[in-house]
Amino acid sequence: MINDILLTGTPVVPDAPRILSAGSLEVIYSAGSLRWVRWKGIEILRGISFLVRTPGWGTPAASISGLKITESHTDFSISYKAHYGTSGKGVSVAICIKGDAVGRLVADATICAEASFKTNRSGFVILHPLDGFAGTRVSVDHYSAPAQDKTISLQISPGQPVMDMRAITHSPVKGLKVETSFAGDIFEMEDQRNWTDASFKTYNRPIDLPYPYVLSPDETIHQSVKVNVHDTGMDILPKPTINLPEIVKQRMPYFALPLDTPADAACALHFAELVKCLAPASLLLRVDLSTTNDEKDYKAITQLMKLTGADLEVQVIFTASNATDLMRELKTLSGLMTSAGISVARVSAFSKIDEQSFQPNEDRPQHPSESTVTDALSLYFPQATKIGGTPAFFTELNRKRLTTSHWDGMTFATSPLVHAADDASVMETLESLSHVLYSANALANGLPISVGPVGIGMRLNPYGSAPVKNDPLAREEMAAHDPRQRGLFAAAWIVGYLTRIAPFSVDRFAFGAPTGPFGLISDKQDYPRPVWDDLGDGELFPLYHVTRWIAAAGGALLLRADTHDDIACLVWKHDGHRSALIANLSKLQRDVPQINLTNPVGVYLDASNLSGMSEDVTPLETGKSLDAYAVLYLREATS
């Protein structure tokens, strides 16, 4: 149990998935869902599941009963009942899935509400993977229009790339066609790369219809998904649709330590020496002007800047709906900072409504224009670099694109928990980051890009009133307190994240926090944290060590950034010496790749050495392997 807690922050261990196959067709069944549907080893679908979305876009877990699985050489079947919501007031769904060696896969659902049940969406969700789908031609059979062929864009769509769907056929590789058809409702497709999901999602009930809607206990609903594989002689494995840029003189991004509120600075000062050792290039301060701002908090920020040597980036969230009120709000904030002796290096300002999500063509409440915001920032923060973009996720940037001529840089954040929270899905979000940065570069039009703050949990929820107050030991979508943030999982995930974005010449990367749910340093919280609560305040989460190494690499010359076989590898050069970060992104043991450093010394971070870990580097053992979510830091020994 302790090992699981050190790996993922929680003793809760998901049920082991089960592999089912019939001839060349293979699926993985896990907790009511199909994952990784493959034909002759080629991934043709990322998943099929039945989901219920609440009015706040929450995704309650299904209670599974009556599970029955049969398997032979020629076919397999899975049947079960899934219940969502409170007993007697929720939704009951009978699901039957069948697959055969011919290449047919069918999922049927019978949906019965036990009482009038409000939902934003209830039905099958089908996921297409990125490789072999993005950038390819597909054939679409529509409900209300003639069939058509179209190309799935490499640029991330802000809306629905395919609508009014009865069926879609794609070709992952030459010689293989996969037809997926739907019945029981009108389906459409969402580009989930917006939220860093590594998939395109097909779902029922078009988004332009009113929601939430009501499932009636007087109506039984039937839905089905049918997949037919047509194999005429397959080609090689699908190639990545977006390759990482060639490594040519890119620099490692600078690290910014997030402060989610001004009061967080005082909390950080309780662990002054530990925070000082992080040596961030910047502090990223979020100031929400809809809340009270205390002068003493800004004095603590001044102390923290002096302690760490960091400059300050400020992200202002204002409430003003017009220019006059905006000027007043920024003038007051500027006065507080001036009185505290704070010099702002970079500044962005966003309306409070920019923390909410809107569809691309949806009307937004009145708020100041970009030019009004930049004029106000120039007046009250004249020396600061002005950053545009969004305080929320890439989705919101993509749906409200900035006018690049107004700004000196662009910023956005991400969270992997919008649609799924299992370990595999969270790690899979790393696959989408090359797509996100590819599209972000197009939106930035040459502006420097800042990414973050990022983390496994959600700091804000554009799709509801707030992040979900989750069971602190559970993996839940849209969660505020994800347990993996304090485990080795987060340390490996951040290395994987940086490996994906560094080749795109990202200027600044912000993640973590001094303390709290995203903290690098443990301090007492109002929710249980097994093991860590017994160790007391001031203990270091695994991500603390990784953060030190990443912060020290800021501005260094990037030499290598790649991910293969669940191993993320970064190599950089600073002051004539090379260093490396290597992370195992899986629970399986992996070999350390060839790095070719001269006289390497390093620190090995895994579940067996966290409690007594030293920052002192030691000579690297030859033939070293990486255990689950382990991280290895290497540098060339100096004379």
N, C-alpha and C positions, 0 to 999 in steps of 0.2 A: 504493500500500500504506500509506504513512504517513497519508494521509487517512482510510482505513478504520480504522486504529489509533486516531486521534484521535476518530473518531466512536464506535466500539464497543469500543475497547481491544484489538482483535485483528485480525490480517491475514486471518483466515479469512472468506471471503465466501460466503454460501450461494448455491446455484444459483438462477438467476432462475426464478420461477414461470411457468407457462404457462396462459393463458386458453383454455378450450374451450367451445364453444357449439353448441347445436342448437335452432334456432328461438328460443323465449323462455327456454330453459333454459341457464344458464351456470354453470360451475364453474371453480375455479382449482386446478390440480394443482401440488403442491410436495412434493418429497422423499417420495413414497409416500403422500401424503395429499391429500384433497380439502378445499379451504377455500372458504368463502363460496359455498354453493350458492344461486343466485338464480333467480327466475322473474320475468320482466319487470322486472328491477332490484330486486325485493323479496327480501331475504335470508330464505330459508326454513329453511336449516340453516347452522350455523356451521362444521360440518366432519364428515367421515367419515374414519376412519383405522383401521389395524390396529395394536394395541399389545400388547407383551409386558411384564408387570410382574414384577419379580424378587421373591424373598422379602422383601427390604427395601424394597419399593415403588419400586425404581429402574425407569427406563424406558430400556433400551438402545436405541441407534439402530439402525435396520434397514440392512443392506447390500443395496442394490438392484441387481439384474442383469436383463438381458433386457427392458429397458423398451421397449414398443412402443405408440405412440399413433397412432390414426387419427381423422380428423375430416372430416365432410361437412356440408352444410346441414341434413340431417335427423337425423344421429346422430354420436356419437363413442364411442371405446372406448380404454381404458387397460389394459394387462396387463404384469405384471412378477413377478419372484420376489423375496421379501424374506427375508433370513436374520438371525436373532437369536442372539447368543451365540457361543461358540467353534465353529469348523468341526469337524464330526463329532460335536459334543456339544450342539448348539443346536437351533433350531427353524427349519424351512423352510416358507414359506407362499407358495403360488401365488395371486395375486390378479388378478381380472378385473373391470373396472368398465365399464358401458355406460350411456349416456344418449341420449334421443331427443327430438325436437321435440314429441312428444305430451305430454311431461311425466313420463316414466318414467326412473328412475335405479336401477340395480341394481349391487350390489357383492357378489361371490362370493369366498370364501376356502377353499382346501384346505390344511389344517394337518397337517404331518408332523414329529414329533419325531425327531431323529437318534439320540437315546439318551434314557434316562429323564431328564426335564427338570422341575425344580421351578419352579413359577410361582404367583404370587398371582392372576394373571388373564391370560388370553391370548385376544384376540378383537377384534371390531369395537367401535369407540367412535364414538358418534353424538352430536354436539353441537347442541343447540337454542340459538339466540341469546336474549338477554334481552328485547329489544323484540319485541313480537308474540307472546310466550310467557308470561313471568312475569305473573301476575295475570289470565290468560285461562282460559276453559273449554276443556278437552280431552276427547276420547273415548278410552278405554283398552280394548283387547281383552286380557283376561287368559288365561293358560294354565289356571288351576285355579279360576276364579270367573267369574260373569257379567260381561259388558262393563258399563262404567260411565262416566258423565261426572263430571268433577271440576274444581275450580279450582286452578291452580298458585298457591300463596300468594305474596304480595308479601314477607311475612316469610320470611327464609331458614330453610329446614328443617334441623334438626340431623342428620337421618337421610336416609332415602330417601323422597322425596315420592311416587314411583310405583314399585310393585313388581310382580313376576310378570307381565311384559309380553310380549305377542305382537305388539301393534301399538299405535300412538298416533297420533291425528289432531288437528292443531291448525290454527287459522285466524289467520295473521299479520295479515291485513287482511280487511275485509268482502268477500265474494265469492271468497275464495281458501281452499281447504282442502288440507292436506298430510298424507297418510297415510304413515307410516313403519312398516314391518313387519320382523320379525326371525325368523330360523330358525336352528336348530343348537344352541340352548341357551335357557335362560330369561334374559331380560334385565330389568334394573331401572334406575331413574334416580337419579342423585345430584345434589344441589343444589351445583354447584361454586362458587357465589357465596361459600360458606364460605371458600374459599381465594383469593378475589378473581379467579377465572376468570370471564370474561364469558359464561358458558354453563351449561346444564344438560346433564349427561353421562349418556347411556344406555350401559350396558355389560353384558357377559354374565357369568354365574356369580354368583348372589346372594351378598351379603357375609356372610350368616349361615351359609353353608356353610364347612366347615373350609378353611383356607389356611395355608401353601402346599399345593398339590396337585401331582400328577405327571402330565405328559403322557407317554404310553407310545409307544415307537417301533413297537409292534405295532398301533396304532390310527390311522387317518386320520380327521380331523375336518373336517366341512364346515359352514360358516357363510354366511349371506347377509343382506343388508339391501336392502329394496326401498322406493323412494320413489315415490309416485304423486301428481301434482299435479292438483287439480280446480279449474279456473278458470271461474267463472260470471259474471265481470264484476267486476274488482277495484276496490277503493276506493283512497283515498290511502295514502301511506306510513305504516307503523306509527308511533305516537307513543311517546316514552319512557315506560316503565311507572312509573318513579319520577322525578319532577322534582326538581331542586335547590330547597331552600327559598328563598323570596323574600329578597333582601338587605335586612334591616331592622335596623340597629344591631349586627350581629354584629361581633365582634372577631377579628383575626387570631390564630391560636394562637401560644403562646410556643414557642421552639425549645429543645430539650434535646439536648445533645451526648452520645451514648452512650459509655460506657466498659464494654466487655464483660467485663473483669476488673479488679480493683484495680491490677494491674501496668501497665495501660494508661495510668495517670496519669503514671508516670515516662517512658514513651515520648512522651507528649504534651509533657512539659516540655523535651524535646530541641529542640522547635520552639516555644519559649515565645511569641515575639512573633507568630508566625503564628496560634497558637491564641488568643492574647489578642485579636487582631483579629476573630476570629469572634464574640466577645461573646455567647456563649449565655446564655440566661436561667437555664438549669439544666444540671447534669451528671446524666446518668442512669447510675447505677452498678449493674451486676449483680454480686452477691456469691454465689458458689456455695459453700456450706458443706461440700460433699463434697470440696473441694480445700483445700490449705493456704493460710492467710491470713497474710501477712507484715506485721509492724507498720510496716516502712519504706514499704510500698505506701500505707498510710493517711496517712502523713506527706506523701507526694507528692500525694495527693488534697487535703490541706489547702492545699498550695502552689498547686495548680491552681485551687482555688476562689478563693483570694486574687488570683491572676493575672487570672482572667477576670471576677471579680465575680459568678460564678454561685452559686446555691444548689444543694443536693444532693437528688436523689431516689434512693433506694436500693431495688433490687429484690432481695430475699433469696430464695435457693433453699436450703431446709433439707432435711435427711435424716430428721428425727425422725418417728417413727410414733405418738408419744403426747405428751401435754401436758408431762410432766416433761422429756423430752429436748428438746422445742421450747424450753421456758424456758431450759434450759441453753445451747442453741446461740445463742439471741438475747441472753442475758446476756453471753456471751463476745464476740459481735460488738459489742454496745453498749459494752463495756469498751474494745475496741480503738479505736473511734471517739472515745470520750470522751478517751482518752489522747492521741489525735492532735489533739484540739481541734476535732473535726468536729461541726457542728450539722446534723441531718437535717431537711429541710423536709417531705419526703413519703416514705412508706415503704410497700412491699408485701412480702408474704412468701408463698411458694408451696412446696408440697411438691415434691420432686424428681420425683415421679410426674406432676405437672401439666405437665411438659415432654413427656409421652407422650400419644398419642392413644388414646381409648377410644370405642367406639360408644355412642350415647345410653343404652342399657339394659345396658351391659356393667359387670360388677363391677370395682371398683378396689381396689388394695391398701389396707390400713388406713393412715390418715393423720389428723392433727388436723382437727377441724371448723373451720368459719369462725369461730364464736364463740370457740373456743380460740385461734385465730390472732390475732384482734383483741384479745383480753384480753392476750395476751403482748406484742403490739406496743404497747398502751397502757401497759404496765408499763415496758418498756425504751426506748421511743421516745415518751414522753408528749406532747411538743410537736409531733410530726410528724402531718401529714395522712395518714390511712390509706386506701390504694388497694387495691381488690379487682380481680378479673378473672382474667387468665391471663398467664404469662410466654411463652406460645406464640402461636398464631395465632387469628384470630376463630373458627375451627372449634372449638377447644378451649373457648373462652368459651361458645359456643352450645351445646355439649354438656355443660358443667358450669356452669350459670348461677349467678351470685352472688346472695346475699340482700342486697338493696340497703340494708336498714336497718342492716347492720353496717359500712358503708363510707362514705367521704367522696368517693370517685371510682372510676372504672372504667378499666382499661387492657387493651389487646391489641396484638399486632403482626401483620404480614403479610409474605409473600414471594410474588412472582409465579411462582416456579419449581417449584411442587409438581407440576404436571401437564404443563407445556410450557415450552420454553425458547427458541423462535424469537423473533425481534424483534417480529413482529406480535402474537404471543400475549402477550408481556410488556407491550407498550403497550396491548393490549386490556383488561388487568386494570384499567386506570383506569376503564373503563366500569362495572365492578361496584361501585365504591366508594360511589356513592350508595345502592345496595342494602345494602351492608354497614353504612353509617352509619344508614340508615333502621331496620334491625333492631337495631343497637347502641343507638340511642336508646330503643327499646322495652325492651331488657334493662336499661338504666341507670336507667330510672324517674326521670329528672331529675338523676342524678349527673353531674358533669363528666366528660367522656370524654378520655382520653389515648391517642394513637395512636403506636405504635412501641416499640422501634426497628424501622424498616423499611429495606429495601435490596433490591437485585436478587438477591443471593445469599442463602443461608440461614445464619443464625447457629446454629440448632439444627434438629433433624429429629425431630418427634414421631412419625414413621412408620418410623423405623429407628434404628440405634444412633448415627448421626451424619450430618451433611451429606456428600454424595458428594465424595470427593477427585478432582475432575474434572481433565481436561486444562486447564491454566490459560488456554489460548487458545480453548477450545471453549465453545459454548453448550450447557449440559447441565442437565437437570432436577435439582432438589435440590442444586445445586452450592454448595460452600463459597466458591469464588473465581471469581465471575462476572467476566469481563473488562470487561463494559459498565459496571461500577461506576466505572471510571477514565476512561470516555469521555464525550463530550458526550451520549450516549444517557441516562446516569443523571441528568445535569443537567436535561435536558428532562423526563424521567420524573418527577422529584421536583416540578417546577413543575406538571406535569399532575396529580400526586397531590394536592398542596395545593389546586389549583383545585377539585378534586372534593370535598374534605372541609371546606374553610373555611366554606361556607355552613351547615354543621351545627353551628357554634359549638364546634368541638373546642378543648379547653383547652390541650393540649400536644402538640407534634409532634416526634418524635425520629427522626433518620435519620443515616446516616454514622457516622464515628468519626474521632478525630484521625489515626490511621495504620492500617496493616494492610489486610486485604482490603476493608474498608468505608471505608477512610481517605479523608480530604479532602486529606491531605498525603502526598506520595510518600516512602517510606523503603524500604530494601532488604528484599526478601522472598526466601523460599527457592524461588521459582518464577519463570520468565522473564516479563518484561513488556516487549515490544519498544517502543522509543523511550524509554519512561520510565526503564528501567535505564541508558540512556546519559546521561540528563540529570542523574542523581544525586539525592541526598536533598534534601528541602526544596522540590522542585517542587510546584506546585499543580495538582491535578486540576480539571477544569471545575466539578465540584460544589462545590468550595471557594468559588468566587465566588458561586454561587447561594445557598449557605448563609449567607454574610455578609448578603446582601440579605434573605433570609427572616428571619434572626435579628433584624435591625434593624426588621422590620415587626411583631414580636411586640406584641400588645396594641393595634395600630392599628385604626382603624375600617375595616371591609371595605366597599368600594363596588361591586365587580364581581367575579364569578367565573363564567366560562363557557368552554365548549369547543365550537368549531365548525370544521369542515373541517380537523381535525388541528391546530388552533391553540388552545392553552390561554392564557387571559388573566386576570390578577389585577390589581385596582386597589385601593389603600387610601389612607387619609389619616392623616397623623401630623404633629402640631404645625402644623396649618393648611396643609400641603403634600401634594399627591398624588404617589403613586409607582405604578409598574406593573411587572409581570413578564409577559413574553410568550414562549412556547416553541413551537417547531415539533416536533410529535410524530411526524413522518414524515421519510422520506429525500428527499421531493420539495420543491422550493422553494415557499414560500407567502408571500402578501402579509401585511404587518403590518396588523392591524385598526385601525379608527379608535379612538383613545383619548381625545382631547380634553383633554390636559394643556396647561397654560399654559407657554409657553417651555420645552419639554421638553429635557433633556439626558440622555445615557444612555451605557451600555456595551453593545457588541454582542459576543456571545460565539459564535464559530463555529470551524470547524477551521482557518481560515486565520490566526487571530490569537492562538492559545493561548500560543505560546511567548513572544511579546513583549507579552502583554496588560497593560494598565495599569488600575488601579482608578479613574483620573481620568475623570470623565464629560465627554462632549463633546456639542455640539449635534447633535440628531438630523437625519440626512439625510432629506429628503422623498422619499417613494416607496420607502422601504427595504423589501426583502424578506428573508425568513428562509430561509437555506440549511438543509440537513439537520440536524435536532436542534439548531438554533441557539436561543439564548436572548437576549432583549433586555431590559435593565433600564433603566427610565426614571424620572426624577423631575422635578418642576418646579424650575426654576432659582430659587435664593433670591438676594435682592439683597445 
